Amino acid sequence: MDESKRGTMAAGIILVALGAVFFALNLIPGIVAAKTWPLVLVVIGIGFCLPVLIWPKQKESLAGLLIPGSILLVLGAIFLFNTFTGIWSVWAIAWMLIPGSVGLGLILGAWAGKWDKSVTKVGLWMLVLSLAVFALFASLFGNVVVKSIGAGLLVVTGLVLLVRSLMRKQAE
């Protein structure tokens, strides 16, 4: 595809997708526009991430955009959960996922930008620790739904660490 047409094509795809989402939201009973405001954060987050995909030849110089993109996507997901469930008390512990979103952005940025491996390690540790702390606090202080999510995340995080340590021993 011609490089000069990618930006216009991406903008067109975004507008069509956004219009389709809002059209669908109008057709689904029980969903009001007041509950869909977090989609703005999701769309802006996608907007930060798209340049890396649209212009692959410049992805190394655009990789830094993945960090704010991942932060906005995670915030959008948290606020979507809050608005649709009405459980706003989750925010008291959900903010602990924000450092993990920075870690996710660092991992993606290091991959796309071919940054040093130490950036990937820092991002991975930020992500894992953020998930573990969130899971611990969710298991202790959340409501029934959040406690279940927290317990599941603790199990998954523990399994990831176990598999990682076993793989490291086999490599040695």
The 8 nearest C-alpha neighbors of each residue, nearest first, counted from 0:
[[1, 2, 5, 4, 3, 8, 53, 54],
 [0, 2, 3, 4, 5, 6, 8, 54],
 [3, 1, 4, 5, 0, 54, 6, 53],
 [2, 4, 1, 5, 6, 7, 0, 8],
 [5, 3, 7, 2, 1, 6, 8, 0],
 [6, 4, 8, 2, 7, 3, 9, 53],
 [7, 5, 9, 8, 4, 10, 53, 3],
 [8, 6, 10, 4, 9, 5, 11, 3],
 [7, 9, 5, 11, 6, 10, 4, 12],
 [10, 8, 12, 6, 11, 7, 5, 13],
 [11, 9, 13, 7, 8, 12, 6, 14],
 [10, 12, 8, 14, 9, 13, 15, 7],
 [11, 13, 9, 15, 10, 14, 16, 8],
 [14, 12, 10, 16, 11, 15, 17, 9],
 [13, 15, 17, 11, 16, 12, 18, 10],
 [14, 16, 18, 12, 17, 13, 19, 11],
 [17, 15, 19, 13, 18, 14, 12, 20],
 [18, 16, 14, 20, 19, 15, 13, 21],
 [17, 19, 15, 21, 16, 20, 22, 14],
 [20, 18, 22, 16, 17, 21, 23, 15],
 [21, 19, 23, 17, 22, 18, 24, 16],
 [20, 22, 24, 18, 23, 19, 17, 25],
 [23, 21, 19, 25, 20, 24, 18, 26],
 [22, 24, 26, 20, 25, 21, 19, 27],
 [23, 25, 21, 27, 26, 22, 20, 30],
 [26, 24, 22, 23, 27, 21, 30, 28],
 [25, 27, 23, 24, 28, 22, 30, 21],
 [28, 26, 24, 25, 30, 23, 29, 31],
 [29, 27, 30, 26, 25, 24, 31, 23],
 [28, 30, 31, 27, 24, 25, 26, 32],
 [31, 29, 28, 27, 24, 32, 34, 25],
 [30, 32, 33, 34, 29, 35, 24, 25],
 [31, 33, 35, 34, 30, 36, 24, 25],
 [32, 34, 31, 35, 36, 30, 82, 37],
 [35, 33, 32, 82, 31, 36, 83, 30],
 [34, 36, 32, 37, 33, 38, 31, 79],
 [35, 37, 38, 39, 34, 33, 32, 40],
 [38, 36, 75, 39, 40, 35, 79, 78],
 [37, 39, 41, 36, 40, 35, 42, 75],
 [38, 40, 42, 37, 41, 36, 43, 75],
 [41, 39, 75, 43, 38, 37, 42, 71],
 [40, 42, 38, 72, 44, 75, 39, 43],
 [41, 43, 45, 39, 44, 40, 38, 46],
 [42, 44, 46, 40, 45, 41, 39, 47],
 [45, 43, 68, 71, 41, 72, 47, 46],
 [44, 46, 48, 42, 47, 43, 49, 41],
 [47, 45, 43, 44, 49, 48, 42, 68],
 [46, 48, 68, 44, 45, 64, 49, 43],
 [49, 47, 45, 65, 68, 46, 50, 51],
 [48, 50, 52, 46, 51, 47, 45, 53],
 [51, 49, 53, 52, 54, 48, 47, 61],
 [50, 52, 58, 49, 53, 54, 61, 55],
 [53, 51, 49, 50, 54, 55, 58, 48],
 [54, 52, 50, 51, 49, 5, 55, 6],
 [53, 55, 56, 57, 52, 51, 50, 58],
 [56, 54, 58, 57, 52, 51, 53, 50],
 [55, 57, 54, 58, 59, 51, 53, 60],
 [58, 56, 55, 59, 60, 54, 61, 51],
 [59, 57, 51, 61, 55, 60, 62, 56],
 [112, 58, 60, 62, 57, 61, 111, 113],
 [59, 61, 58, 57, 62, 112, 63, 51],
 [62, 60, 58, 63, 59, 51, 64, 57],
 [63, 61, 108, 112, 64, 59, 111, 58],
 [62, 64, 65, 61, 108, 66, 60, 112],
 [65, 63, 62, 66, 47, 61, 67, 68],
 [64, 66, 68, 48, 104, 63, 108, 62],
 [65, 104, 67, 68, 69, 64, 63, 101],
 [68, 66, 70, 69, 65, 64, 71, 47],
 [69, 67, 44, 47, 65, 71, 66, 70],
 [68, 70, 72, 104, 66, 71, 67, 100],
 [71, 69, 67, 100, 73, 68, 72, 101],
 [70, 72, 44, 74, 68, 69, 73, 40],
 [71, 73, 41, 69, 75, 44, 74, 70],
 [72, 74, 76, 70, 75, 71, 69, 77],
 [75, 73, 71, 77, 76, 72, 78, 70],
 [74, 76, 40, 37, 72, 41, 78, 73],
 [75, 77, 73, 79, 74, 78, 72, 80],
 [78, 76, 74, 80, 79, 75, 73, 81],
 [77, 79, 81, 75, 80, 76, 37, 82],
 [80, 78, 76, 82, 81, 77, 37, 75],
 [79, 81, 77, 78, 83, 82, 84, 76],
 [82, 80, 78, 87, 85, 86, 79, 84],
 [81, 83, 85, 79, 34, 80, 84, 78],
 [82, 84, 80, 81, 85, 79, 34, 86],
 [85, 83, 86, 81, 82, 80, 87, 79],
 [84, 86, 82, 81, 83, 87, 80, 88],
 [87, 85, 84, 81, 88, 89, 82, 80],
 [86, 88, 89, 81, 85, 90, 82, 84],
 [87, 89, 90, 86, 91, 92, 141, 81],
 [90, 88, 87, 91, 92, 93, 86, 141],
 [89, 91, 93, 88, 92, 87, 94, 81],
 [92, 90, 89, 88, 93, 94, 87, 95],
 [91, 93, 90, 94, 89, 95, 133, 136],
 [94, 92, 90, 95, 96, 89, 91, 133],
 [93, 95, 96, 92, 97, 90, 91, 98],
 [96, 94, 93, 97, 133, 92, 129, 98],
 [95, 97, 99, 94, 129, 98, 93, 100],
 [96, 98, 100, 99, 95, 94, 101, 70],
 [99, 97, 101, 100, 96, 129, 125, 102],
 [100, 98, 126, 102, 129, 96, 97, 101],
 [99, 101, 103, 97, 70, 102, 98, 69],
 [100, 102, 104, 98, 99, 103, 66, 70],
 [122, 103, 101, 99, 125, 126, 105, 100],
 [102, 104, 100, 106, 101, 105, 122, 99],
 [103, 105, 66, 101, 107, 65, 69, 102],
 [104, 106, 108, 102, 122, 103, 107, 109],
 [107, 105, 119, 103, 109, 122, 104, 108],
 [106, 108, 110, 104, 109, 105, 111, 103],
 [109, 107, 62, 105, 111, 110, 106, 112],
 [110, 108, 114, 112, 106, 113, 107, 111],
 [109, 111, 107, 113, 108, 112, 106, 114],
 [112, 110, 108, 62, 109, 113, 59, 107],
 [59, 111, 113, 62, 109, 114, 108, 110],
 [114, 112, 109, 110, 111, 59, 115, 108],
 [113, 115, 109, 112, 116, 118, 110, 108],
 [114, 116, 117, 118, 113, 109, 119, 112],
 [117, 115, 119, 118, 120, 114, 109, 113],
 [116, 118, 120, 119, 115, 121, 114, 122],
 [119, 117, 121, 116, 120, 115, 122, 109],
 [118, 120, 106, 122, 116, 117, 121, 109],
 [121, 119, 117, 123, 122, 118, 124, 116],
 [122, 120, 118, 124, 123, 119, 125, 117],
 [102, 123, 121, 119, 105, 125, 106, 120],
 [122, 124, 120, 126, 125, 121, 119, 102],
 [123, 125, 127, 121, 126, 122, 128, 120],
 [126, 124, 102, 122, 99, 128, 123, 127],
 [125, 127, 99, 102, 123, 129, 124, 128],
 [126, 128, 124, 130, 129, 125, 131, 123],
 [129, 127, 131, 125, 130, 126, 124, 132],
 [128, 130, 99, 126, 132, 127, 131, 96],
 [131, 129, 133, 127, 128, 132, 134, 126],
 [130, 132, 128, 134, 133, 129, 153, 127],
 [133, 131, 135, 129, 134, 130, 128, 136],
 [134, 132, 130, 136, 131, 135, 95, 137],
 [135, 133, 149, 137, 131, 132, 153, 152],
 [134, 136, 132, 138, 137, 133, 131, 139],
 [135, 137, 139, 133, 138, 134, 140, 132],
 [136, 138, 141, 149, 134, 146, 140, 139],
 [139, 137, 146, 149, 135, 136, 150, 134],
 [138, 140, 136, 137, 141, 135, 146, 149],
 [141, 139, 137, 136, 138, 142, 146, 92],
 [142, 140, 137, 145, 146, 138, 139, 143],
 [141, 143, 145, 144, 146, 140, 137, 89],
 [142, 144, 146, 145, 147, 141, 148, 138],
 [145, 143, 147, 146, 142, 148, 141, 149],
 [144, 146, 141, 148, 142, 147, 143, 137],
 [147, 145, 138, 149, 141, 143, 137, 148],
 [148, 146, 150, 144, 145, 149, 151, 143],
 [149, 147, 145, 151, 146, 150, 152, 144],
 [150, 148, 134, 138, 137, 146, 152, 147],
 [149, 151, 153, 147, 152, 138, 148, 146],
 [152, 150, 148, 154, 149, 153, 147, 155],
 [151, 153, 155, 149, 154, 150, 134, 156],
 [154, 152, 150, 156, 151, 134, 155, 157],
 [153, 155, 157, 151, 152, 156, 158, 150],
 [154, 156, 152, 158, 157, 153, 159, 151],
 [157, 155, 159, 153, 158, 154, 152, 160],
 [158, 156, 154, 160, 155, 159, 153, 161],
 [157, 159, 161, 155, 160, 156, 162, 154],
 [160, 158, 156, 162, 157, 161, 163, 155],
 [159, 161, 163, 157, 158, 162, 164, 156],
 [162, 160, 158, 164, 163, 159, 157, 165],
 [163, 161, 165, 159, 164, 160, 158, 166],
 [162, 164, 160, 166, 161, 165, 159, 167],
 [163, 165, 167, 161, 166, 162, 160, 168],
 [166, 164, 162, 168, 167, 163, 161, 169],
 [167, 165, 169, 163, 168, 164, 162, 170],
 [166, 168, 164, 170, 165, 169, 163, 171],
 [169, 167, 165, 171, 170, 166, 164, 163],
 [170, 168, 166, 171, 167, 165, 164, 163],
 [171, 169, 167, 168, 166, 165, 164, 163],
 [170, 168, 169, 167, 166, 165, 164, 163]]
